[in-house]
């Protein structure tokens, strides 16, 4: 083995619970382990990344990672009780989602390696679709007692007096479905370890119990902590929703900003989990950060590494250019080189005004543009004063009172950015 997997993920703060004997089992020879991924969207979000990182460290340690797409669960809907609506997916949608997720996983896991530990992607729909209910309760259900299932914390909580929702039959039997996945992979891929979030411990150990009772084999379990932010809010969500890995759902700029805006306490935790930096490098970064926290070296290192991993170096550079624009340290060339969507992300919420494009061919007086055409400034007198004080910039370049806005200044053939001082921005949209 290349390194001790358990040791590696433990110092990184990625282990919540591990079944006794797991470390010795992994150190004996190459093993296979799986993590389940919900396919109800055609993209992973940052909440999935902990499991993906566990699989990557597993592969780096010389073992075989298995990513399991939960297509069967996608077909019956999420049984968590969090939503009244069941997210029912048809086969075509599931296939599309699986292909999109595999493309994202390929950025982290090596599926094409010639070595024995090449990553594998499986979908539990493939083995569950022809499994009849009668066969399932006969071949799987009879091996697990209701008493065993009732003892799980996840079940106890839902059946407790405080729970108003109760528990559906689907939700109650979900641990059997997941347990059977582990049994199936144990048989087909000699997969002996399942990893997941700490809330999955009960479901994982049901799988190890099925392996023990049906195959007289030994399965192992490892869970990682559920990632929360220092302020108690949910990790991976912002006011506008999930942070997705798909650039169409969350732009690389917003993705980069998400990591850059991490608190000091969270950055110290996240850099161990979401980057592959060595222990020495991370300890040096933490020390440097503590000596000069205002420089935010931890956040920058974290944001750079994870943005490159997900979006590549070119998109990182675009995100950095866009960040410079946001904080006023940029040029017309920077503005002109970023994509339209990134431009809109950077200036989200900035006041806009529409101007007919044909008027720009003759040129619009800057004072008129700031007042009559847009109401950006209250009066022509205020506009002239600001221009005389050298406080107005068009596309980041200072302009004087006799300046005219023309079509040649359009960004993405549509926008003109007007700034007053360092903090006030306005956008003219040519229509």
Residue pairs with C-beta under 8 A, 6 or more apart in sequence:
1 26
1 27
1 30
1 61
1 62
1 63
2 60
2 61
2 62
3 60
3 61
4 23
4 26
4 27
4 61
5 26
5 57
5 58
5 61
5 63
6 15
6 18
6 22
6 23
6 26
6 222
7 23
8 57
8 60
8 61
9 15
9 54
9 57
9 222
9 224
11 272
11 279
12 57
12 272
12 273
13 225
13 269
13 272
13 273
14 50
14 53
14 54
14 57
14 224
14 225
14 272
14 273
15 222
15 223
15 224
15 225
16 198
16 223
16 224
16 225
16 226
17 198
17 201
17 221
17 222
17 223
18 220
18 221
18 222
18 223
19 205
19 208
19 220
19 221
19 222
21 218
21 220
22 193
22 220
22 221
22 222
25 31
25 192
25 193
25 218
25 220
26 61
26 63
26 193
30 62
30 63
30 64
30 116
30 117
31 63
31 64
31 192
31 193
32 63
32 64
32 65
32 66
32 120
32 185
32 189
32 190
32 191
32 192
32 193
33 55
33 58
33 63
33 64
33 65
33 66
33 191
33 192
33 193
33 194
33 195
33 222
34 65
34 66
34 67
34 68
34 122
34 181
34 182
34 185
34 191
34 193
34 194
34 195
35 51
35 52
35 54
35 55
35 65
35 66
35 67
35 68
35 194
35 195
35 196
36 51
36 68
36 70
36 178
36 181
36 194
36 196
36 200
37 44
37 48
37 51
37 67
37 68
37 69
37 70
37 101
38 70
38 73
38 74
38 78
39 69
39 70
39 71
39 74
39 89
39 94
39 97
39 98
39 101
39 123
40 74
40 78
40 87
40 89
40 97
41 97
41 244
42 96
42 97
42 100
42 101
42 246
43 100
43 101
43 104
43 244
43 245
43 246
43 249
44 52
44 101
44 104
44 105
44 244
44 245
45 236
45 242
45 243
45 244
45 245
46 235
46 236
46 242
46 243
46 244
46 245
46 258
47 227
47 235
47 236
47 242
48 245
49 245
49 274
49 306
50 197
50 224
50 227
50 273
51 195
51 196
51 197
51 224
52 67
52 105
52 108
52 109
53 108
53 273
53 274
54 195
54 222
54 224
55 65
55 66
55 67
55 108
55 109
55 119
55 195
56 65
56 108
56 109
56 276
58 64
58 65
58 195
59 65
59 109
59 110
59 117
59 119
60 276
62 117
63 117
64 116
64 117
64 118
64 119
64 120
64 189
65 109
65 117
65 119
65 120
66 119
66 120
66 121
66 122
66 185
66 189
66 191
67 101
67 102
67 105
67 109
67 119
67 120
67 121
67 122
68 122
68 123
68 124
68 181
68 185
69 94
69 97
69 98
69 101
69 121
69 122
69 123
69 124
69 125
70 123
70 124
71 89
71 94
71 98
71 123
71 124
71 125
71 126
71 128
72 124
72 125
72 128
72 129
72 177
73 79
73 124
73 174
73 177
74 87
74 89
74 94
74 97
74 125
75 88
75 89
75 94
75 125
75 129
76 86
76 88
76 170
77 86
77 87
77 88
77 170
78 86
78 87
79 168
79 170
79 171
79 174
80 171
81 158
81 165
81 167
81 168
81 171
89 97
91 125
94 123
94 125
98 121
98 123
100 246
102 111
102 121
104 245
104 246
104 310
105 111
105 119
105 121
107 309
107 310
108 309
109 119
110 118
110 119
111 118
111 119
111 120
111 121
112 118
113 119
120 189
122 185
122 189
124 177
124 181
124 184
127 184
128 177
128 180
136 176
136 180
140 176
140 179
140 180
140 183
140 210
141 173
141 176
143 209
143 210
143 213
143 214
144 176
144 179
144 206
144 209
144 210
144 213
148 206
148 209
149 155
149 172
149 175
149 176
149 206
150 156
150 159
152 175
152 202
152 203
152 206
153 201
153 202
154 175
154 199
154 202
154 203
155 167
155 172
155 175
155 202
157 163
158 165
158 166
158 167
158 171
159 166
159 167
174 203
175 202
175 203
175 206
176 206
178 200
178 203
178 204
178 206
178 207
179 203
179 206
179 207
179 209
179 210
180 207
180 210
181 207
182 191
182 194
182 204
182 207
182 208
182 210
182 211
182 219
183 207
183 210
183 211
183 214
183 215
185 191
186 192
186 211
186 215
186 217
186 219
187 215
192 217
192 218
192 219
192 220
193 219
193 220
193 221
193 222
194 204
194 207
194 208
194 219
194 220
194 221
194 222
195 221
195 222
195 223
195 224
196 203
196 204
196 223
196 224
197 223
197 224
197 225
197 226
198 223
198 224
198 225
198 226
199 226
200 223
201 221
201 223
204 221
204 223
205 221
207 219
207 221
208 218
208 219
208 220
208 221
211 217
211 218
211 219
212 218
212 219
227 235
227 236
227 273
228 234
228 235
229 235
229 263
229 266
230 263
230 265
230 266
231 263
236 242
236 243
237 243
238 258
242 249
242 250
243 250
243 254
243 255
243 258
244 250
245 255
245 310
247 255
247 311
247 315
250 258
251 341
251 342
251 345
252 307
252 311
252 315
252 316
252 318
252 319
252 342
253 318
253 319
253 322
253 323
253 342
253 345
253 346
254 345
255 307
255 310
255 311
255 319
256 303
256 307
256 316
256 319
256 320
256 323
257 303
257 319
257 323
259 270
259 274
259 299
259 302
259 303
259 306
259 307
260 296
260 299
260 300
260 303
260 323
261 299
262 270
262 299
262 302
262 303
264 289
264 293
264 298
267 289
267 296
267 298
267 299
267 302
268 286
268 289
268 298
270 302
271 277
271 282
271 285
271 298
271 301
271 302
271 305
272 282
274 302
274 305
274 306
275 282
275 301
275 302
275 305
275 306
276 305
277 285
277 301
277 305
285 297
285 298
285 301
286 298
288 295
288 297
289 295
289 296
289 297
289 298
304 316
307 315
307 316
307 319
308 316
311 319
318 337
318 338
318 339
318 342
319 342
321 330
321 334
321 337
321 338
322 338
322 342
322 343
322 345
322 346
324 330
324 334
325 334
325 335
325 338
325 346
325 396
326 346
328 422
330 396
331 396
331 397
332 395
332 396
332 397
334 396
335 343
335 395
335 396
335 411
335 417
336 395
336 411
338 346
339 412
340 412
340 414
340 415
343 411
343 412
343 415
347 417
347 425
347 427
350 425
350 426
350 427
351 374
351 376
351 426
351 427
352 426
352 427
352 428
352 429
353 373
353 374
353 375
353 376
353 426
353 427
353 428
353 429
354 428
354 429
354 430
354 431
355 364
355 369
355 373
355 374
355 428
355 429
355 430
355 431
356 430
356 431
357 407
357 430
357 431
360 405
360 406
360 407
360 410
360 430
361 406
361 407
363 404
363 405
363 406
364 373
364 404
364 405
364 406
365 404
366 383
366 387
366 392
366 394
366 399
366 401
366 402
366 403
366 404
366 405
367 380
367 383
367 384
367 387
367 401
369 376
369 405
369 418
369 428
370 376
370 377
370 383
370 386
370 392
370 418
370 426
371 377
371 378
371 379
371 380
371 383
373 428
374 426
374 428
376 418
376 420
376 426
377 383
377 386
377 420
383 392
384 401
386 392
386 420
387 399
387 400
387 401
387 403
388 401
390 398
391 420
391 421
392 398
392 399
392 418
392 419
392 420
393 399
393 418
393 419
394 403
394 405
394 409
394 416
394 417
394 418
394 419
395 409
395 411
395 416
395 417
396 417
396 419
405 416
405 428
407 430
409 416
410 416
410 430
411 417
413 430
414 429
414 430
415 427
415 428
415 429
415 430
416 427
416 428
416 430
417 425
417 426
417 427
418 425
418 426
418 427
418 428
419 425
419 426
420 426
